[in-house]
Amino acid sequence: ILKLTGGLKVEALTRMGRLLLLNQFHDVLPGSCIQSVVEDAVKFYEEIQSGGNELLKEAIQCLLGGSVQETGKNINVLNTLSWERTEVISMPRLEGDEVLALVKVPSVGFATVTSPLVPPHPVIVSSQGNGSVLMENGILKVVFDSMGRMTSLTHLLYKRETIPEGCFGNQFVLFDDIPLYWDAWDVMDYHLETRKPVSQVLKSLEVVCPGGVRGSVRHSIRISDTSKIRQEIILDACCPYIKFKTEVEWQEAHKFLKVEFPTTVHSPNATYEIQFGHLQRPTHWNTSWDWARFEVWGHKWADLSEHGFGVALLNDCKYGYSVHQNVMTLSLLRAPKAPDATADMGHHHFTYAFMPHAGSFQEANVIQFAYNINYPLHIVPAEPSVSASSFWSAFSIQSPAVILETIKQAEDRKNALVIRLYESHGSTVSTWLHTSLPFKQAMWCDLLEQPLATKTLPITDFQIQLSFTPFQIRSLLLIF
């Protein structure tokens, strides 16, 4: 798509890609490198982010037109994911104010928004007499106490309470983290015996957005004399999850910060996302092998489901999970002192979300919602001459089980794109890929972008029929 709309600076993009891969060294990724390596890696990542943002801005403006300098009321909203999205966005204004709007954007495409959608059920926010706040959007009803802890979360359609009586969701907990030998590398099981809830309030819960398309509240709590948490909790219209935008000032030594969500869901196994798929791990510690998995890794989501109902924990940058019995825990920050005494010290910001759902996580589109949190919509002011809403979609896929993960220009063909897709549900599926791009041929290719067969795939009205086995990854070469 970027090639067809003017192209990227290939040399710059290639250089940034190689610089990123250089920093995929195993001690950089888990944070177990020495301080000088951290300083170099941060410098490289800042360079990649700055250069990448410039290329992204150039590509979006080439595709959509308009300019960040324009101040009209109309906007273009770009969706890079392969499904339609209905979300609340913040529209910038010249005066500095931001206006919230509910928009619908097609898959791998954009919508020109001249008037936002009206939510079928606006968000309602009401303060309770005891300092707690109730928020409701027609899908969820949630109650927070003055410390920002969830005391109740009800799925309204199924009338299912997901927080056990007397328990608290969004409960921050602190552990002593003193490994036997290797500070940054090891987490020992005995740290679980040192659990301490973080409960010192700096600023009680207050309403930020009073409702409409968004309801939000804010609070602050103290971890210690040198560390604190500031959090905004958001419930949007038409959204099936509660989002927690979190900032932490972290100045600790040998401490481990986590957040807990006890649930009313019980299952012997929990499911965790991995790249191009997911796997299950037990929620009990019946054997020594189970006990050794007191904390496990996952990518954008973890899910705990029983037949007909479940809960999912989504996040944008944290990879340590623990689901023990009915308690879901996300690991947030550590404070090792070797080999880098300054590791993780400073300011952090991250987002996680909690999503109760009916049916399985596949049926509830947990995978798609986790992608949405990690790949936000892009907003560019539309040209002032635009007066009517419009939309355009480059690709769409009939089955929600198949995800279009990558779109890239072919390495050795100037007139071709490579798209990479994978089956995400663990199912055998036949589906249709639709595109509005004027390609002439389509064929499966390998990772070196060499065709796997001399015969091309049949094309019917810009549609190609595709088939996948469970978790299969396939690359498609589109020639123009």
N, C-alpha and C positions, 0 to 999 in steps of 0.2 A: 504494500500500500504506500509506504514511504517512497519507494522507488518511483511509483507511478505519479506521485504528487510533487516531484521535484528532487527526490533523492536525499540521502544523508551524506555527510562527509565521511566516506568509507574509511579513509586512513585514520581519522580521529577516533571513529567508533572502534576500529580494530585495535588501536593502541590502548584505549580504555578497557577493552575486553581482555587484552593480554595482561594489563596491569591488575585487573580484578583477579584473574586466574593466578597471577604471581602471589597474591595474598590469600589464596586458598590453602596455604600451608597449614599443617595439622595443629601447630601450636598457636597460630593466629586465630583460627576458627573457634576453639574452645576457651581462648583467653588464658593460655598457660605459657605465654612467651615472656621474655625479659622486657624491661621498660623501653629500651632503645628500639626494639622491634615494634612495640606498640606505637611509639611516636612515628616511625616510618609508615606503618600501616594506616594510621589515622590521616597522615598527610596524603597518602595515595588515595584513600577513600574520599577525602574531601575534594581532591582533584577530579576523581571519577564522577562524584555527585555534581560538582559545579559544571564540568564539561557536558555531562549527560543531560542535565537540566536545560542547558542552552540548545543542544541538539533536539531535545524533546520539544521545546518551545518553538523552534524553527519548523520542525516537522508538523506540529499541530496547526500552526498558522498557515503553513503551505496547504494542508489538507482542508482546513475549515475556512480560511480567510479571516478577516477581522484582525484586531490588534489589541494587545494588552493596554494600549493607551486609550482605546475607545471607551466611551462611558454611556452608551445607549442602554436602554432597559432590556433589550433582547440579548440572549446569550446562546452560544453553541456549547453543547455538553457532549464530550467524547467518552465512549465506553470501549475499552480495549479487550473486554472479556466476551466469551462466545454465547452469552445468553442475555435476554432483555432484563433491564434493571429498573426498578422504581424506587427512588431514594430521595432523601432530603439533602439539598445542597445549599451552600452559602454563596450568594451572588454578590460580588464586590460592587461598590458604588464609589464614584469620585469623591463624595463627601467623607469617605472613610467608613461609613456604616456598612453593615452587611445585612442582606435581606435573605431570609430562609425561604426555600421554595421546594415543593414536591414535584419531581420531574420523572418522566419515563423515557428511557434511552434504549434504542435497539442494540442487538448484539454486534460487536466489532463494527461500530459505526457511530454516528452522531445524530443528535436532535437539535434543531434550532428552536429555542423556547421563547415564545412571545408572551405566553400567559401560563403560569404554573397550574398544576392539577389541584383540585380540591379534594382533600382526604375524605374517604367515606366515613371515617370515625376520627375526629380530631383528638389530639392528646389532651388529657385532662390532668392537671396538677393541683393538688389540694394539700395544704398544711394541716396537720393534726394538732390537737391540743398539747400533746406530750413532746413536741419537738420533732416528731416523725413527719414524713411526707409520703403521700400516696400518688402514684402516677398510673395512668391507664390509657391504652390506645385502641381498645376494641379487640386486641389479640391477647395482650398481657395486662395483668393488674399487679403492681409491685408496691411494697411498702418498705421504706428505709427508716431506721432510727436516726437519732441525732448524730451518731458517729459514722453514718454512711453504710451501715450494715443492713443487709436484706433480712427482714423478719418474715416476709411473706412474698411469694411469687406464684401467681395463679395463671394457668393457661385457661382463658375464658371460654373458648369453644368447648373444651373437654372438662371444664370445671375441675382441673387437677392442680392441687397445691404441690409445689416442688421443694419447699423448704420445710424440714421437719420441725415440729413444735418445740420451742425452746432453743433452737439452733439459729445461727447467723450465717447468711451467705455474704460474700465479699469481706470475709474476716481476714485481716492481715495478721500473720504470725511470724515470730522471730525465733531462730534457733541458734544455739552455739555451734560453730562449725570449725572443729579442730581435728583434722585428720591425723593419723599416726605418723605418716611420713611425708606425703607430697601435697602441699597446701592446695595449689591450683588444680591438681589433677584428680584428687580423691574426695569423695563424699562418703563418710562412714555411716553405717546404719544407726549407731548409738546417738547421732545428733537428734534423732526423733524423740528421744527422752527429755530434751531440753525445751520443748515447745512453750512459748510465751505469747499470748495474744497481745497485739499492739492496741492499746486502748486509751491512750492519753490524748484528749481532744485539744487541738489548737484553735479550730474554728468549727463551730457546729454547723450542721447541714442548713443550707439556705437555698432558696429557689433562684435559679438564674433565668431560665426560659419558662414562662408561665403556662405554656401549652399552645395548642394550634397544630402546626406541623411538627413541632418539637417541644418536648418537656425536658428540662435538665435541672439538676441540683449540684451543689458544690460543697466540699468540706475539706478540712485539713486535720491531720493527726501527727503527733510527735512519735518518732521511733526512739530517739535519744536526744541528748543535749545538742548533738551535731547533725542529726538526720531527721528528715520529716517527709511526709507524703501529702501531696495536694491532688485532689481528684475531682473531675466533673463526670457525673453519671447522667447518661443520655438515653431517652426513649423517644424514638421518632415515629411519626405516623406510618402505618403500613409495614412496620418493622417487627419481626418476630423475636428480636433479642434485645437485651439491655447492654449498653456499651459503656465501658469504664475508661475514660481518657485520664491517664495517670502520669504525674510528674513526681520524681523522688530526688531529693537532695541526700546523697548517700556518702557518709563519712564514718565508716565502721571498721572494725577489725575482727576477723574470724566470726562473722555473723552471716546468717542465711535468711533472706526475706522471702516469704511465700504468701499466697492468698488462697483461702479455702472456700469451697462451696459444698456444704452438706446437702444431700438431696433425699427425696422420698423414693428414688429409683433404686432398685436392687437387681444386680446381675452378676454372675460369676466372672464375666469378662468385660473389658472395656476396649474400645477401638481407637487407634491412633493413626493419624495421617503420616505417611511417608511419601517421598517423591514418587509421583505416578501411581499412587495406590494407598493402601492402608493395611494394617494388621491388628490382631487382637492379642491382648495379654490379660492374665488373670487379675482379679480384684482382691484375691485372698493371698495369704502367706502360709499355705498348708505345707509346702515342702521347702527345702533349702534353696531350690532353684527359684521358687516364687519369692521367697524372702529376699534373695539377692536382687530382685527387681523392685525394691522399695521406691525407686525413682527410675523412670524410663524416659526415652526421648520421643518426640513427635514434632510434626511441623505445625501447620496452621490450625489444627483442631484435634480435640479428643472427644469421644462420645461414650456415654453410659446409657444403655437402652435395655429395657425389658420388653416383652411382647406388647406392642401397641403404643408405647410411650417411651420417651427418653429425654436426656439433657445433653447439651454439647457445650464445651468450653473452647472458645475461639480466641485467637490472638494474632498480633502482627509481627512479633519478633522474639518470642520466648519459646524454648525448646525442651524444657524439663517439666515432666508431668508426674503426678502420682494419683492413682485412683485406687483407694483402699476401702473395701466394703462399699459404703454409699457416699464417701467424701471425695470430691474432686479437688485436686490441688495443683496450682501452677507455680513453678519456681520463678522468682523474679530477679533477685540480686544476691551475689555472694561477695565476700570481702577477704580473699586470700592475701597473704603477705609474702609469698615466695612462689615463683622467682621474681615477681614484680610487686614491690611494696605498695604501689599506687593503683593496683588493678581495680577497675570499676569505680574508683572514687570520682565523685563529682555529680553532675546533673544528668538525670535519665528521664526520658519520656517514652511511654509505650501505651498501647491500647489492648484491652481484652474484652470479651463479651460472653454473656451467659444466655443460652438459648434452649428453653424447653420446647419440645416438639412432639406431635403425634406421629405414630408409625415409626418406621426405621429412619436412620439418619439419611439413607439414600432417598426415601420418599419425601423427607422434609427438606431436601436440598441443602443440608448442612455444608457440603463441600463447596457449593456455589456461594453461600453466604460468607464462608471463611475467605474465599477468594476476594469477595467484595471488600472486606475489611482491609485486605492487603493491597488491593489495586483500586484506589479511589477514582471516581470520575474526574475527568479534566474539564475545566471551565475556561472558555475564551469568549470575551464580548463579541457579539455579532456585528456585522457592518450596519451602520444606521439605516441603510436603505431596506433592510430586511423587515417585512411587515407581517409575514404569515409563518406559522409554525411549519416545519418540514423535518424530514429525517432521511437517513441513508444508512444501509447496512451492507458491509462488505461480505460477511460470512454469517451463516446461521446453521445450527445442527438440530435435527429433529429430536434426537434422544438426549435427555439430560445426563445419561450415563457417559457420554463421550464429550471430552473437553478438548477444545482447540487451545493448546498450550503455547505454541510458538508460530510466529509468522516472520519469515526472513527472506532476503534476497538470495537467490542461488549463488553459490561461490563462482562457478565456472560458466554460468549462462546469464547473459545480461537481460534476456527476455523471459525470465522465469522467477517464480516464487517457490519457496519450500514452506509447507505448513506441517506442523507436528501435532498429532492428536493422540489421546490415550483413553482407554476405557477405565472409568474411575469407580464403578460400583462393584466390580468383581463378578461381572455377568457376561454372557455371550449375547451380542446385540448386533442387529442389522439396522442401519439408519441412513438418512440422507443428509448430505452436505449441500447447502445452497449458497451460491455466490452471485453477486452482481458484477463481478469483474469479468472483462471480455477475454477470458482465456480460451485457447484453441485445443489444448491437449492436457490430459491428466494421467499420471502414472505413479505407482508406488516406487519409492526409492529407498536406499539404505542410508546410514548415517553419513556416508561419504557423498551422498546425493547422486549416486549412480543408479540408473533405472534397474529395477528388479526383474523386469520382463520387457520384451519387445512390444507386447500388445498394450495399447493404451486403454484406459477405463472408459466405458460408455458415458456420454454426457447427454442428459435429457432436460431441456429447458433450464440450462445453467445449474443442473443438479447432478450429483454423483452419488451413487449408492455405495455405502461403505459397510464393512463387517469387521467385528472385533471379537476376540476371545477375552476372558477375564484379565484385566490389567495390561492388555496388549498395547504397545507403543508403536505407532506407524507414522511414517513420513510420506507426504504426498507432494509430488513435483507438478506445479501448474505452469504450463508454457503458453506464452501470449503470442 
